[in-house]
Amino acid sequence: QVRLVESGGGLVQPGGSLRLSCAASGTYFSTMGWYRQAPGKQRDMVATITRGSTTHYTDSVKGRFTISRDNAKNTVYLQMNILNADDTAVYYCSARGTFDGRDYWGEGTQVTVSS
């Protein structure tokens, strides 16, 4: 059974930092990533990383967020710095199954940036 479990969300002041983690299990994964969905908006890509550590970021987080992964642990991380109110959203982990090509999703973790 494939599972993705996110952790690390919470409330942070503007300018602060948070680190999200996503532990995936049940199969092998190729591209892994983080997406976010703010209230009333669609779910958008934040950052992705291939198994070979090629990364891609949405423009609004470049220079502030860093995605990384530990292939041995099937875990992907998102280091978020200089957070602002526009970063407030539910953050979802996603991982693509190597063998079936299916995109799997975690349940999400809330990130709130507020003073």
C-alpha positions in Angstrom: 0.0 0.0 0.0 1.4 3.4 -1.0 1.5 6.1 1.7 2.7 9.6 1.7 2.8 11.3 5.1 3.6 15.0 5.4 4.8 16.8 8.5 6.3 20.1 9.5 3.5 22.6 8.8 2.3 25.2 11.3 1.9 28.8 12.1 4.9 31.1 11.4 5.4 34.9 11.4 6.2 36.7 8.1 9.9 36.4 7.4 10.1 33.1 9.2 11.0 29.6 8.1 9.5 26.1 8.1 10.7 22.8 6.9 8.2 20.3 5.5 8.9 16.6 5.2 7.1 13.8 3.3 7.8 10.2 4.0 6.7 8.0 1.1 6.4 4.2 1.3 5.0 1.2 -0.6 6.8 1.4 -3.9 9.7 3.2 -5.7 9.2 6.8 -6.8 10.6 8.9 -9.6 9.7 12.6 -9.5 8.5 13.9 -6.1 7.2 17.3 -5.3 5.3 19.8 -3.3 2.0 21.5 -4.3 -0.1 24.0 -2.5 -3.7 25.1 -2.4 -4.9 28.3 -0.9 -8.6 28.8 0.0 -10.7 29.3 -3.1 -7.8 28.6 -5.4 -6.6 25.7 -7.5 -3.8 23.4 -6.4 -0.5 24.6 -7.9 3.0 23.2 -8.2 5.6 24.7 -5.8 8.6 22.5 -6.5 9.6 19.2 -7.9 12.7 17.0 -7.8 13.6 14.0 -9.9 15.3 10.9 -8.6 18.6 12.4 -10.0 17.9 15.6 -8.0 17.0 17.9 -10.9 14.8 20.6 -9.4 12.1 22.9 -10.7 10.4 25.8 -8.8 7.5 28.0 -9.4 8.7 31.6 -9.9 7.2 33.0 -6.7 9.4 30.7 -4.5 12.7 30.8 -6.3 15.5 31.9 -4.0 13.3 31.3 -0.9 12.4 27.6 -1.0 14.6 24.6 -1.5 13.4 21.1 -2.3 15.6 18.1 -1.6 15.2 14.3 -1.2 16.7 11.3 0.4 16.3 8.4 -2.0 17.3 5.8 0.6 14.5 7.0 2.9 12.0 7.8 0.1 11.6 11.2 1.8 11.3 14.6 0.2 11.8 17.9 2.0 10.8 21.5 1.4 12.8 24.2 3.2 10.8 27.4 3.2 12.5 30.7 4.1 11.4 34.3 4.1 7.8 33.2 4.3 5.0 35.7 3.5 1.2 35.7 3.7 0.9 34.6 0.1 2.6 31.3 1.1 -0.4 30.4 3.3 -1.9 27.3 2.0 -2.3 23.6 2.5 0.8 21.9 1.2 0.6 18.5 -0.5 3.3 16.0 -1.2 3.2 14.2 -4.5 5.2 11.3 -5.8 5.1 9.4 -9.1 5.3 5.7 -9.0 8.3 4.4 -10.9 6.5 1.3 -12.2 2.9 2.4 -12.7 3.4 6.1 -13.5 0.6 7.0 -11.2 0.8 10.2 -9.1 0.2 9.6 -5.4 -0.8 12.3 -2.9 -0.5 12.9 0.8 -3.3 14.4 2.9 -1.7 17.8 3.2 -0.3 19.9 5.9 -1.4 23.5 6.7 1.1 26.3 6.5 -0.1 29.7 7.9 2.0 32.8 7.7 0.6 35.5 10.0 1.7 37.9 12.6 
